[in-house]
Amino acid sequence: MTHINRLFSELAIGEAASITRVVTPDDLYVFARVSGNLNPANLPASADDSSTAPAAPSMWIGSLFSAVLGNLLPGPGTLYLAQTLRFHARARIGETLTISVRVLELRPPATVVLATTVERAGELIADGIAEVLAPPTRQLVEAEELPGLTVLRHRHVTRLLAACASLPAMPTAVVAPEEETALMGALAGARANLIVPILLGDAAKIRAIAAAHGADLSGIAIEDLPSHDAAAARAVEMVHQGAAAAVMKGHLHTDELLRHVVKSQGGLRIGRRISHVFVMDAPSLPELVLVTDAAINIAPTLEDKVDIVQNAIELGIALGIARPKVGILSAVETVNPKIQSTLDAAALCKMADRGQITGGILDGPLAFDTAVSQKAAQIKKLVSPVTGQADILVVPDLESGNMLAKQLEYLGGAQLAGIVLGARVPTILTSRADSAETRLVSCAVAVLLHYAAHPAVKV
């Protein structure tokens, strides 16, 4: 868009200009960060912004006049002299505002007096008088693309937590919560009414950690066990006994836990390949994205990938994605016999066509950019229901998947959750370095997965 200014000699009393603007949650966060105004009345209480409906800050409303004055009337080169403001109502998230200015007076040599108003569907929100200096020379400005802003908030995480609010807390065997974050994550899940934790491990160490951090273990079941191996075995046993509906990894190595989960005799196998999914809420992406497998299957075969994809699709459905779009990743978008992952992608897509994989829409091979960016897909002339909007990213192997997930977390600001699929019950699998928040979100994912599979027990 091109903006052309109006010189003082060209202006006439009664001239007017206006723009419209929708109030968004990000507007409120950015204004709070830039201004330092942390008034909770002007900030969304959660990522479910429409329910909290905070009032937009009054001075943010007032700042909208500058867009009309600086771009339209008088336009580029205009300088503010003064502005009065009176606020009559509050604007809230999701509402469309009309911001208008109208020339009231022209004072030679260059002062312009304008009426300024903000309205919502005809209702006056704010008004005032602006005094500006009209631009002295003609200026034509092309609307340049400003540097992008990404607000680091995790709206999908809050949606997942809210979806669990009406579901019963799930009895969960927590294996070796013998470290602060592992224990606090389990207790956070209990406080959020997501899980009923049963702590398995060194009871003295667990109680000492709780005491050191002021955590209350009242009403929390603890089983004293001599080793991590014994704790993992007990967790699996509790699932078989019906005493636990999920297993949660504490402060132990993944292989120590999964050794008991995947046992052919007495484990939790159900005839499908066990796999892992990272559920990622990346602020730069419009929706949740699931990355699989980045933690269990090192170099999965085509047969393994069939189960990996099916597991992820079923999780996506449990998380509220009606028909997950699955991008099978590789380095290129064409099938190349020298790149095994492209052959696997082509085969998986055809297997989905034949009903061997169900519930999702598959496309591949896709490079990462064409899987998540519609712009990249358009440039490469790729058209499908998946390109640029994949819900699930299936990686070629564990190394590439782990690096992708960690890059999204540490470079992309993503909040993640980790879950093991393909067993009798969800296994909440997080890194020993993961935060208590990551463990909390992982609990929510496990709860949604469990009750998707057992809808009859919901209350």
C-alpha beads as a LAMMPS data file, in Angstrom:
LAMMPS data file: protein, C-alpha beads

459 atoms
458 bonds

1 atom types
1 bond types

-500.0 500.0 xlo xhi
-500.0 500.0 ylo yhi
-500.0 500.0 zlo zhi

Masses

1 110.0

Atoms # bond

1 1 1 0.000 0.000 0.000
2 1 1 1.204 3.497 -0.849
3 1 1 0.576 6.410 1.527
4 1 1 0.582 9.939 0.012
5 1 1 0.455 12.883 2.392
6 1 1 -1.667 16.010 2.234
7 1 1 0.031 19.407 2.491
8 1 1 -1.481 22.152 4.627
9 1 1 -2.646 24.080 1.559
10 1 1 -4.526 21.017 0.308
11 1 1 -6.527 20.362 3.431
12 1 1 -10.122 21.426 3.954
13 1 1 -12.277 21.634 7.043
14 1 1 -14.494 18.570 7.301
15 1 1 -12.071 16.160 5.614
16 1 1 -11.997 12.815 7.377
17 1 1 -10.218 9.480 7.341
18 1 1 -10.589 6.250 9.310
19 1 1 -9.234 2.743 9.798
20 1 1 -10.543 -0.371 11.530
21 1 1 -8.673 -2.511 14.016
22 1 1 -9.558 -5.764 15.821
23 1 1 -8.346 -5.966 19.427
24 1 1 -6.168 -9.066 19.883
25 1 1 -4.548 -10.679 22.934
26 1 1 -1.123 -9.980 21.437
27 1 1 -1.913 -6.236 21.327
28 1 1 -2.366 -6.301 25.091
29 1 1 0.777 -8.318 25.745
30 1 1 2.941 -6.148 23.491
31 1 1 1.617 -2.920 25.004
32 1 1 2.275 -4.251 28.511
33 1 1 5.832 -5.190 27.569
34 1 1 6.598 -1.897 25.801
35 1 1 4.916 0.396 28.326
36 1 1 5.701 -1.560 31.482
37 1 1 2.002 -1.436 32.463
38 1 1 1.317 -4.780 34.155
39 1 1 -2.190 -3.942 35.365
40 1 1 -4.002 -7.319 35.473
41 1 1 -7.218 -5.576 34.391
42 1 1 -5.575 -5.119 30.995
43 1 1 -4.017 -8.567 30.563
44 1 1 -5.590 -11.898 29.574
45 1 1 -5.685 -14.136 32.629
46 1 1 -5.009 -17.152 30.427
47 1 1 -4.592 -18.192 26.828
48 1 1 -8.374 -18.703 26.689
49 1 1 -8.541 -14.985 26.105
50 1 1 -12.165 -14.648 25.081
51 1 1 -13.402 -15.947 28.438
52 1 1 -11.458 -13.423 30.510
53 1 1 -12.303 -10.435 28.246
54 1 1 -9.894 -7.918 29.797
55 1 1 -10.228 -4.257 28.871
56 1 1 -7.744 -2.918 26.329
57 1 1 -5.496 -0.298 28.002
58 1 1 -6.864 3.192 27.472
59 1 1 -3.545 4.592 26.285
60 1 1 -3.284 1.787 23.727
61 1 1 -6.665 2.929 22.409
62 1 1 -5.347 6.484 22.263
63 1 1 -2.243 5.418 20.374
64 1 1 -4.373 4.184 17.461
65 1 1 -4.991 7.765 16.326
66 1 1 -1.359 8.046 15.280
67 1 1 -1.888 5.392 12.585
68 1 1 -4.570 7.513 10.903
69 1 1 -2.700 10.798 11.299
70 1 1 0.660 9.404 10.226
71 1 1 -0.574 7.314 7.299
72 1 1 -3.700 9.002 5.944
73 1 1 -4.598 12.486 7.150
74 1 1 -2.464 14.534 6.902
75 1 1 -0.195 11.499 6.310
76 1 1 3.569 10.866 6.169
77 1 1 5.617 13.660 7.720
78 1 1 2.922 14.721 10.209
79 1 1 4.168 15.729 13.670
80 1 1 2.039 15.593 16.830
81 1 1 1.701 18.757 18.919
82 1 1 -1.045 17.795 21.385
83 1 1 -3.819 15.302 22.043
84 1 1 -6.733 15.340 24.476
85 1 1 -8.538 12.129 25.362
86 1 1 -11.737 11.168 27.130
87 1 1 -12.769 7.521 27.534
88 1 1 -16.440 6.579 27.555
89 1 1 -16.370 2.749 27.430
90 1 1 -13.928 -0.165 27.390
91 1 1 -12.835 -2.089 24.334
92 1 1 -12.194 -5.808 24.709
93 1 1 -10.484 -8.663 22.896
94 1 1 -12.143 -9.660 19.652
95 1 1 -13.997 -6.386 19.148
96 1 1 -13.628 -4.348 15.940
97 1 1 -12.855 -0.668 16.451
98 1 1 -13.214 2.185 13.977
99 1 1 -10.618 4.927 14.491
100 1 1 -11.480 8.231 12.794
101 1 1 -10.103 11.757 12.466
102 1 1 -11.817 14.838 11.014
103 1 1 -10.337 18.269 10.292
104 1 1 -11.892 20.952 12.532
105 1 1 -9.589 23.935 12.079
106 1 1 -6.632 25.048 9.961
107 1 1 -4.207 27.497 11.631
108 1 1 -1.588 28.933 9.293
109 1 1 1.152 28.341 8.694
110 1 1 0.850 24.553 9.329
111 1 1 -1.214 23.626 12.387
112 1 1 -4.165 21.306 11.885
113 1 1 -6.791 20.649 14.572
114 1 1 -8.717 17.384 14.227
115 1 1 -11.518 15.626 16.071
116 1 1 -10.492 12.082 16.990
117 1 1 -12.874 9.236 17.831
118 1 1 -12.823 5.497 18.482
119 1 1 -16.126 3.661 18.046
120 1 1 -17.396 0.105 18.356
121 1 1 -20.449 -0.593 16.195
122 1 1 -21.533 3.028 16.588
123 1 1 -20.843 3.200 20.336
124 1 1 -18.318 5.860 21.339
125 1 1 -15.295 4.376 23.098
126 1 1 -13.021 7.431 23.201
127 1 1 -12.774 10.898 21.722
128 1 1 -10.561 13.946 21.850
129 1 1 -8.836 16.692 19.922
130 1 1 -5.497 16.353 18.139
131 1 1 -3.205 19.197 17.092
132 1 1 -0.579 18.350 14.513
133 1 1 1.867 19.996 12.162
134 1 1 1.033 19.162 8.565
135 1 1 3.947 17.853 6.485
136 1 1 5.895 20.655 4.767
137 1 1 6.777 18.676 1.630
138 1 1 5.205 15.979 -0.480
139 1 1 6.019 12.485 0.718
140 1 1 5.030 9.207 -0.813
141 1 1 5.669 6.219 1.418
142 1 1 5.418 2.568 0.487
143 1 1 4.128 0.543 3.413
144 1 1 7.215 -1.420 4.323
145 1 1 7.021 -4.722 6.089
146 1 1 8.055 -4.111 9.666
147 1 1 10.092 -6.694 11.564
148 1 1 7.768 -9.419 12.740
149 1 1 6.745 -9.860 16.357
150 1 1 6.204 -13.229 17.974
151 1 1 4.603 -13.144 21.416
152 1 1 5.932 -16.056 23.442
153 1 1 2.694 -17.356 24.873
154 1 1 1.333 -20.883 24.787
155 1 1 -2.384 -20.599 24.115
156 1 1 -2.765 -24.240 23.074
157 1 1 -1.263 -25.487 26.341
158 1 1 -3.938 -23.636 28.271
159 1 1 -6.597 -25.073 25.958
160 1 1 -5.368 -28.596 26.731
161 1 1 -5.408 -27.928 30.460
162 1 1 -8.906 -26.441 30.229
163 1 1 -10.117 -29.513 28.319
164 1 1 -9.170 -31.647 31.332
165 1 1 -11.155 -29.579 33.825
166 1 1 -14.252 -31.799 33.713
167 1 1 -12.338 -35.103 33.711
168 1 1 -11.544 -37.178 36.806
169 1 1 -7.965 -37.153 38.027
170 1 1 -6.146 -40.206 36.693
171 1 1 -4.296 -42.561 39.096
172 1 1 -0.691 -42.452 37.936
173 1 1 2.339 -44.478 39.010
174 1 1 5.226 -42.001 39.265
175 1 1 8.540 -43.815 38.960
176 1 1 11.490 -42.488 41.012
177 1 1 10.440 -38.865 41.667
178 1 1 13.699 -38.490 43.569
179 1 1 14.643 -35.039 42.350
180 1 1 13.017 -31.616 42.757
181 1 1 11.591 -31.116 39.257
182 1 1 10.372 -34.702 38.958
183 1 1 8.562 -34.536 42.296
184 1 1 7.208 -31.011 41.821
185 1 1 5.908 -31.921 38.367
186 1 1 3.937 -34.839 39.782
187 1 1 2.584 -32.718 42.633
188 1 1 1.648 -29.950 40.191
189 1 1 -0.355 -32.541 38.262
190 1 1 -2.122 -33.449 41.492
191 1 1 -2.881 -29.807 42.367
192 1 1 -4.336 -29.297 38.885
193 1 1 -6.563 -32.363 39.442
194 1 1 -4.987 -34.110 36.455
195 1 1 -3.483 -37.092 38.234
196 1 1 -3.602 -38.910 41.547
197 1 1 0.116 -39.603 41.951
198 1 1 1.421 -42.796 43.547
199 1 1 5.093 -42.163 44.260
200 1 1 7.349 -45.186 43.739
201 1 1 10.969 -45.084 44.858
202 1 1 13.230 -44.201 47.756
203 1 1 10.653 -42.942 50.266
204 1 1 13.197 -41.219 52.511
205 1 1 14.701 -39.343 49.587
206 1 1 11.259 -38.344 48.264
207 1 1 10.199 -37.009 51.672
208 1 1 13.487 -35.150 52.096
209 1 1 13.084 -33.409 48.734
210 1 1 9.510 -32.466 49.610
211 1 1 10.582 -31.056 52.970
212 1 1 13.447 -29.100 51.421
213 1 1 11.050 -27.355 49.041
214 1 1 8.052 -26.959 51.322
215 1 1 5.920 -29.468 49.440
216 1 1 3.016 -31.091 51.254
217 1 1 2.791 -34.865 50.762
218 1 1 -0.357 -35.253 52.850
219 1 1 -2.680 -37.759 51.234
220 1 1 -0.089 -38.769 48.621
221 1 1 0.621 -42.511 48.478
222 1 1 4.310 -43.455 48.641
223 1 1 5.746 -46.940 48.124
224 1 1 9.290 -47.432 49.344
225 1 1 11.283 -49.411 46.761
226 1 1 14.983 -50.295 46.782
227 1 1 15.939 -49.290 43.212
228 1 1 14.807 -47.634 40.011
229 1 1 14.411 -51.041 38.443
230 1 1 12.102 -52.142 41.227
231 1 1 10.097 -48.922 40.967
232 1 1 9.643 -49.340 37.203
233 1 1 8.582 -52.973 37.637
234 1 1 6.103 -51.966 40.324
235 1 1 4.572 -49.289 38.058
236 1 1 3.874 -51.882 35.359
237 1 1 2.475 -54.254 37.954
238 1 1 0.097 -51.552 39.211
239 1 1 -1.246 -51.081 35.678
240 1 1 -1.980 -54.807 35.442
241 1 1 -3.706 -54.654 38.832
242 1 1 -5.877 -51.761 37.696
243 1 1 -4.382 -49.486 40.360
244 1 1 -2.802 -47.104 37.841
245 1 1 -4.155 -45.716 34.561
246 1 1 -0.852 -44.140 33.517
247 1 1 2.868 -44.297 34.225
248 1 1 5.010 -41.205 34.736
249 1 1 8.793 -41.082 34.437
250 1 1 10.638 -39.416 37.275
251 1 1 14.379 -39.000 37.753
252 1 1 15.674 -42.100 36.016
253 1 1 16.971 -43.065 32.599
254 1 1 14.346 -43.688 29.951
255 1 1 15.639 -47.170 29.171
256 1 1 15.331 -48.154 32.862
257 1 1 11.612 -47.426 32.679
258 1 1 10.843 -48.642 29.171
259 1 1 12.636 -51.945 29.722
260 1 1 9.675 -52.996 31.838
261 1 1 7.023 -51.332 29.653
262 1 1 8.122 -53.172 26.490
263 1 1 8.703 -56.620 27.983
264 1 1 7.072 -59.314 25.869
265 1 1 5.985 -61.108 29.027
266 1 1 4.395 -58.948 31.726
267 1 1 4.956 -55.632 29.984
268 1 1 2.383 -53.240 28.572
269 1 1 2.541 -54.091 24.876
270 1 1 -0.702 -54.319 22.897
271 1 1 0.623 -55.655 19.605
272 1 1 1.652 -52.303 18.162
273 1 1 5.065 -50.669 17.970
274 1 1 5.607 -48.384 20.966
275 1 1 6.529 -44.834 19.977
276 1 1 6.979 -41.367 21.431
277 1 1 5.374 -38.049 20.523
278 1 1 6.432 -34.545 21.469
279 1 1 3.381 -32.290 21.611
280 1 1 4.711 -28.823 20.765
281 1 1 3.033 -25.465 21.343
282 1 1 5.320 -23.172 19.326
283 1 1 4.358 -19.464 19.383
284 1 1 5.481 -19.092 15.762
285 1 1 3.053 -21.779 14.566
286 1 1 -0.733 -21.289 14.469
287 1 1 -1.609 -24.733 15.840
288 1 1 -0.176 -27.520 17.951
289 1 1 2.351 -29.689 16.137
290 1 1 3.191 -33.283 17.060
291 1 1 6.723 -34.565 16.377
292 1 1 7.311 -38.315 16.217
293 1 1 9.394 -40.360 16.912
294 1 1 12.130 -38.436 18.657
295 1 1 12.810 -40.539 21.745
296 1 1 12.353 -44.300 21.312
297 1 1 12.744 -45.741 17.802
298 1 1 16.300 -45.021 16.666
299 1 1 16.081 -46.026 12.999
300 1 1 12.495 -47.114 12.363
301 1 1 11.674 -49.360 9.429
302 1 1 8.704 -48.782 7.165
303 1 1 6.759 -51.304 9.228
304 1 1 7.659 -49.410 12.404
305 1 1 6.594 -46.112 10.842
306 1 1 3.122 -47.455 10.117
307 1 1 2.555 -47.845 13.860
308 1 1 4.362 -44.589 14.659
309 1 1 2.019 -42.704 12.315
310 1 1 -1.105 -44.480 13.561
311 1 1 -0.177 -43.822 17.192
312 1 1 0.312 -40.128 16.480
313 1 1 -2.959 -39.816 14.557
314 1 1 -4.894 -41.309 17.467
315 1 1 -3.203 -38.906 19.865
316 1 1 -4.015 -35.971 17.601
317 1 1 -7.674 -36.966 17.576
318 1 1 -7.644 -37.248 21.379
319 1 1 -6.261 -33.702 21.543
320 1 1 -9.150 -32.349 19.506
321 1 1 -7.817 -32.501 15.932
322 1 1 -10.693 -34.097 14.034
323 1 1 -8.613 -35.399 11.106
324 1 1 -4.889 -34.820 11.685
325 1 1 -2.767 -33.749 8.736
326 1 1 0.430 -35.799 8.683
327 1 1 3.605 -34.568 7.012
328 1 1 6.182 -37.306 6.349
329 1 1 9.495 -35.469 6.525
330 1 1 12.612 -35.855 4.446
331 1 1 15.195 -33.517 2.934
332 1 1 13.320 -33.149 -0.367
333 1 1 9.781 -33.299 -1.718
334 1 1 10.424 -35.789 -4.503
335 1 1 10.882 -39.532 -4.240
336 1 1 14.567 -40.363 -4.555
337 1 1 15.642 -44.031 -4.483
338 1 1 18.897 -42.964 -2.816
339 1 1 17.060 -41.396 0.141
340 1 1 15.244 -44.085 2.091
341 1 1 12.988 -41.638 3.935
342 1 1 11.439 -40.509 0.626
343 1 1 10.634 -44.102 -0.275
344 1 1 9.092 -44.662 3.157
345 1 1 7.028 -41.486 2.800
346 1 1 5.650 -42.536 -0.566
347 1 1 4.780 -45.988 0.759
348 1 1 3.080 -44.599 3.870
349 1 1 0.934 -42.282 1.793
350 1 1 -0.161 -45.122 -0.466
351 1 1 -0.863 -47.308 2.566
352 1 1 -3.135 -44.563 3.881
353 1 1 -4.905 -44.521 0.517
354 1 1 -5.488 -48.253 0.908
355 1 1 -6.840 -47.965 4.456
356 1 1 -3.774 -49.477 6.152
357 1 1 -3.387 -46.221 8.102
358 1 1 -6.609 -44.539 9.163
359 1 1 -7.919 -41.347 10.717
360 1 1 -5.512 -38.848 9.162
361 1 1 -4.475 -37.224 5.888
362 1 1 -0.923 -38.076 4.820
363 1 1 1.471 -36.347 2.431
364 1 1 5.143 -36.818 1.782
365 1 1 7.942 -36.673 1.321
366 1 1 7.962 -33.078 2.560
367 1 1 10.826 -30.916 3.713
368 1 1 10.246 -29.213 7.043
369 1 1 9.599 -25.821 5.464
370 1 1 6.910 -27.079 3.092
371 1 1 5.245 -29.009 5.921
372 1 1 4.741 -25.970 8.158
373 1 1 4.902 -22.939 5.839
374 1 1 2.208 -22.300 3.252
375 1 1 4.437 -19.652 1.690
376 1 1 7.235 -22.182 1.179
377 1 1 4.784 -24.699 -0.238
378 1 1 3.406 -22.120 -2.681
379 1 1 6.884 -21.146 -3.860
380 1 1 7.655 -24.811 -4.537
381 1 1 4.225 -25.255 -6.162
382 1 1 3.146 -27.985 -3.754
383 1 1 -0.607 -28.260 -3.295
384 1 1 -2.243 -30.658 -0.839
385 1 1 -4.371 -30.517 2.325
386 1 1 -1.177 -31.093 4.341
387 1 1 1.452 -28.764 2.888
388 1 1 2.015 -25.713 5.035
389 1 1 -0.359 -26.881 7.762
390 1 1 0.786 -30.260 9.050
391 1 1 -0.453 -31.229 12.516
392 1 1 1.935 -34.183 12.783
393 1 1 5.559 -34.272 11.644
394 1 1 6.928 -37.782 11.135
395 1 1 10.713 -37.664 11.149
396 1 1 13.044 -40.118 9.389
397 1 1 14.856 -41.211 12.558
398 1 1 15.370 -40.454 16.226
399 1 1 18.376 -38.166 15.712
400 1 1 16.612 -35.796 13.333
401 1 1 13.447 -35.851 15.440
402 1 1 15.207 -35.124 18.700
403 1 1 17.112 -32.227 17.166
404 1 1 13.935 -30.828 15.618
405 1 1 11.992 -30.986 18.877
406 1 1 14.804 -29.414 20.911
407 1 1 15.252 -26.647 18.333
408 1 1 11.554 -25.827 18.524
409 1 1 11.837 -25.735 22.313
410 1 1 15.068 -23.794 22.791
411 1 1 15.161 -21.647 19.649
412 1 1 11.450 -21.411 18.872
413 1 1 10.157 -20.912 22.416
414 1 1 7.883 -23.953 22.244
415 1 1 6.314 -25.513 25.313
416 1 1 6.408 -29.253 24.928
417 1 1 4.893 -32.371 26.392
418 1 1 6.173 -35.914 25.996
419 1 1 4.088 -39.079 25.826
420 1 1 4.695 -42.738 24.952
421 1 1 2.023 -44.406 22.820
422 1 1 1.203 -47.923 21.732
423 1 1 1.064 -49.420 25.241
424 1 1 -1.878 -50.379 27.458
425 1 1 -1.761 -47.017 29.196
426 1 1 -0.124 -43.657 28.443
427 1 1 3.414 -43.296 29.689
428 1 1 4.365 -39.718 30.522
429 1 1 7.945 -39.518 29.310
430 1 1 9.930 -36.338 29.811
431 1 1 13.623 -35.522 29.929
432 1 1 15.282 -35.323 33.318
433 1 1 16.074 -31.687 32.376
434 1 1 12.435 -30.809 31.627
435 1 1 10.621 -28.272 33.775
436 1 1 7.718 -28.929 36.120
437 1 1 5.491 -27.111 33.588
438 1 1 6.489 -29.574 30.867
439 1 1 5.582 -32.429 33.191
440 1 1 2.250 -30.762 33.980
441 1 1 1.337 -30.381 30.312
442 1 1 2.416 -33.977 29.691
443 1 1 -0.037 -35.036 32.406
444 1 1 -2.807 -33.170 30.593
445 1 1 -1.972 -34.907 27.311
446 1 1 -2.053 -38.297 29.062
447 1 1 -5.416 -37.515 30.654
448 1 1 -6.976 -36.552 27.311
449 1 1 -5.543 -39.664 25.664
450 1 1 -6.814 -41.922 28.452
451 1 1 -10.363 -40.568 28.425
452 1 1 -10.510 -40.576 24.631
453 1 1 -9.914 -44.328 24.873
454 1 1 -12.275 -44.764 27.863
455 1 1 -15.123 -42.282 27.332
456 1 1 -17.554 -44.244 29.482
457 1 1 -15.690 -43.317 32.694
458 1 1 -15.930 -39.560 32.195
459 1 1 -17.956 -37.534 34.647

Bonds

1 1 1 2
2 1 2 3
3 1 3 4
4 1 4 5
5 1 5 6
6 1 6 7
7 1 7 8
8 1 8 9
9 1 9 10
10 1 10 11
11 1 11 12
12 1 12 13
13 1 13 14
14 1 14 15
15 1 15 16
16 1 16 17
17 1 17 18
18 1 18 19
19 1 19 20
20 1 20 21
21 1 21 22
22 1 22 23
23 1 23 24
24 1 24 25
25 1 25 26
26 1 26 27
27 1 27 28
28 1 28 29
29 1 29 30
30 1 30 31
31 1 31 32
32 1 32 33
33 1 33 34
34 1 34 35
35 1 35 36
36 1 36 37
37 1 37 38
38 1 38 39
39 1 39 40
40 1 40 41
41 1 41 42
42 1 42 43
43 1 43 44
44 1 44 45
45 1 45 46
46 1 46 47
47 1 47 48
48 1 48 49
49 1 49 50
50 1 50 51
51 1 51 52
52 1 52 53
53 1 53 54
54 1 54 55
55 1 55 56
56 1 56 57
57 1 57 58
58 1 58 59
59 1 59 60
60 1 60 61
61 1 61 62
62 1 62 63
63 1 63 64
64 1 64 65
65 1 65 66
66 1 66 67
67 1 67 68
68 1 68 69
69 1 69 70
70 1 70 71
71 1 71 72
72 1 72 73
73 1 73 74
74 1 74 75
75 1 75 76
76 1 76 77
77 1 77 78
78 1 78 79
79 1 79 80
80 1 80 81
81 1 81 82
82 1 82 83
83 1 83 84
84 1 84 85
85 1 85 86
86 1 86 87
87 1 87 88
88 1 88 89
89 1 89 90
90 1 90 91
91 1 91 92
92 1 92 93
93 1 93 94
94 1 94 95
95 1 95 96
96 1 96 97
97 1 97 98
98 1 98 99
99 1 99 100
100 1 100 101
101 1 101 102
102 1 102 103
103 1 103 104
104 1 104 105
105 1 105 106
106 1 106 107
107 1 107 108
108 1 108 109
109 1 109 110
110 1 110 111
111 1 111 112
112 1 112 113
113 1 113 114
114 1 114 115
115 1 115 116
116 1 116 117
117 1 117 118
118 1 118 119
119 1 119 120
120 1 120 121
121 1 121 122
122 1 122 123
123 1 123 124
124 1 124 125
125 1 125 126
126 1 126 127
127 1 127 128
128 1 128 129
129 1 129 130
130 1 130 131
131 1 131 132
132 1 132 133
133 1 133 134
134 1 134 135
135 1 135 136
136 1 136 137
137 1 137 138
138 1 138 139
139 1 139 140
140 1 140 141
141 1 141 142
142 1 142 143
143 1 143 144
144 1 144 145
145 1 145 146
146 1 146 147
147 1 147 148
148 1 148 149
149 1 149 150
150 1 150 151
151 1 151 152
152 1 152 153
153 1 153 154
154 1 154 155
155 1 155 156
156 1 156 157
157 1 157 158
158 1 158 159
159 1 159 160
160 1 160 161
161 1 161 162
162 1 162 163
163 1 163 164
164 1 164 165
165 1 165 166
166 1 166 167
167 1 167 168
168 1 168 169
169 1 169 170
170 1 170 171
171 1 171 172
172 1 172 173
173 1 173 174
174 1 174 175
175 1 175 176
176 1 176 177
177 1 177 178
178 1 178 179
179 1 179 180
180 1 180 181
181 1 181 182
182 1 182 183
183 1 183 184
184 1 184 185
185 1 185 186
186 1 186 187
187 1 187 188
188 1 188 189
189 1 189 190
190 1 190 191
191 1 191 192
192 1 192 193
193 1 193 194
194 1 194 195
195 1 195 196
196 1 196 197
197 1 197 198
198 1 198 199
199 1 199 200
200 1 200 201
201 1 201 202
202 1 202 203
203 1 203 204
204 1 204 205
205 1 205 206
206 1 206 207
207 1 207 208
208 1 208 209
209 1 209 210
210 1 210 211
211 1 211 212
212 1 212 213
213 1 213 214
214 1 214 215
215 1 215 216
216 1 216 217
217 1 217 218
218 1 218 219
219 1 219 220
220 1 220 221
221 1 221 222
222 1 222 223
223 1 223 224
224 1 224 225
225 1 225 226
226 1 226 227
227 1 227 228
228 1 228 229
229 1 229 230
230 1 230 231
231 1 231 232
232 1 232 233
233 1 233 234
234 1 234 235
235 1 235 236
236 1 236 237
237 1 237 238
238 1 238 239
239 1 239 240
240 1 240 241
241 1 241 242
242 1 242 243
243 1 243 244
244 1 244 245
245 1 245 246
246 1 246 247
247 1 247 248
248 1 248 249
249 1 249 250
250 1 250 251
251 1 251 252
252 1 252 253
253 1 253 254
254 1 254 255
255 1 255 256
256 1 256 257
257 1 257 258
258 1 258 259
259 1 259 260
260 1 260 261
261 1 261 262
262 1 262 263
263 1 263 264
264 1 264 265
265 1 265 266
266 1 266 267
267 1 267 268
268 1 268 269
269 1 269 270
270 1 270 271
271 1 271 272
272 1 272 273
273 1 273 274
274 1 274 275
275 1 275 276
276 1 276 277
277 1 277 278
278 1 278 279
279 1 279 280
280 1 280 281
281 1 281 282
282 1 282 283
283 1 283 284
284 1 284 285
285 1 285 286
286 1 286 287
287 1 287 288
288 1 288 289
289 1 289 290
290 1 290 291
291 1 291 292
292 1 292 293
293 1 293 294
294 1 294 295
295 1 295 296
296 1 296 297
297 1 297 298
298 1 298 299
299 1 299 300
300 1 300 301
301 1 301 302
302 1 302 303
303 1 303 304
304 1 304 305
305 1 305 306
306 1 306 307
307 1 307 308
308 1 308 309
309 1 309 310
310 1 310 311
311 1 311 312
312 1 312 313
313 1 313 314
314 1 314 315
315 1 315 316
316 1 316 317
317 1 317 318
318 1 318 319
319 1 319 320
320 1 320 321
321 1 321 322
322 1 322 323
323 1 323 324
324 1 324 325
325 1 325 326
326 1 326 327
327 1 327 328
328 1 328 329
329 1 329 330
330 1 330 331
331 1 331 332
332 1 332 333
333 1 333 334
334 1 334 335
335 1 335 336
336 1 336 337
337 1 337 338
338 1 338 339
339 1 339 340
340 1 340 341
341 1 341 342
342 1 342 343
343 1 343 344
344 1 344 345
345 1 345 346
346 1 346 347
347 1 347 348
348 1 348 349
349 1 349 350
350 1 350 351
351 1 351 352
352 1 352 353
353 1 353 354
354 1 354 355
355 1 355 356
356 1 356 357
357 1 357 358
358 1 358 359
359 1 359 360
360 1 360 361
361 1 361 362
362 1 362 363
363 1 363 364
364 1 364 365
365 1 365 366
366 1 366 367
367 1 367 368
368 1 368 369
369 1 369 370
370 1 370 371
371 1 371 372
372 1 372 373
373 1 373 374
374 1 374 375
375 1 375 376
376 1 376 377
377 1 377 378
378 1 378 379
379 1 379 380
380 1 380 381
381 1 381 382
382 1 382 383
383 1 383 384
384 1 384 385
385 1 385 386
386 1 386 387
387 1 387 388
388 1 388 389
389 1 389 390
390 1 390 391
391 1 391 392
392 1 392 393
393 1 393 394
394 1 394 395
395 1 395 396
396 1 396 397
397 1 397 398
398 1 398 399
399 1 399 400
400 1 400 401
401 1 401 402
402 1 402 403
403 1 403 404
404 1 404 405
405 1 405 406
406 1 406 407
407 1 407 408
408 1 408 409
409 1 409 410
410 1 410 411
411 1 411 412
412 1 412 413
413 1 413 414
414 1 414 415
415 1 415 416
416 1 416 417
417 1 417 418
418 1 418 419
419 1 419 420
420 1 420 421
421 1 421 422
422 1 422 423
423 1 423 424
424 1 424 425
425 1 425 426
426 1 426 427
427 1 427 428
428 1 428 429
429 1 429 430
430 1 430 431
431 1 431 432
432 1 432 433
433 1 433 434
434 1 434 435
435 1 435 436
436 1 436 437
437 1 437 438
438 1 438 439
439 1 439 440
440 1 440 441
441 1 441 442
442 1 442 443
443 1 443 444
444 1 444 445
445 1 445 446
446 1 446 447
447 1 447 448
448 1 448 449
449 1 449 450
450 1 450 451
451 1 451 452
452 1 452 453
453 1 453 454
454 1 454 455
455 1 455 456
456 1 456 457
457 1 457 458
458 1 458 459
